[in-house]
Amino acid sequence: MDVKGTVTLICKEESGISKSEKVWRKQVIVVDTGAEYNPEIAVQAFGDDKIKDLNKLSVGDEVMIKCNVSSREYNGRYFHNIDGYW
């Protein structure tokens, strides 16, 4: 899936330690696609290389991002991720 639009927000980087005691890092940007309904999409960069690429962007930049959309179930609820690749 491709997301095309304007970067409207670059969130602060988040990090933590997984159950297997590995350090993880992620950062989220919001892209306004210009669609009539629900135009903003939050896309996350997960890992050092993708965060490095994301940090080359600025608010107002026009972007085309390749995305992997995934879902997982936890306690009967579904949670979604949109991982971006620049």
Secondary structure, 3 states (H helix, E strand, C coil): CEEEEEEEEECCCEEEECCCCCEEEEEEEEEECCCCCCCEEEEEEECHHHHHHHCCCCCCCEEEEEEEEEEEEECCEEEEEEEEEC
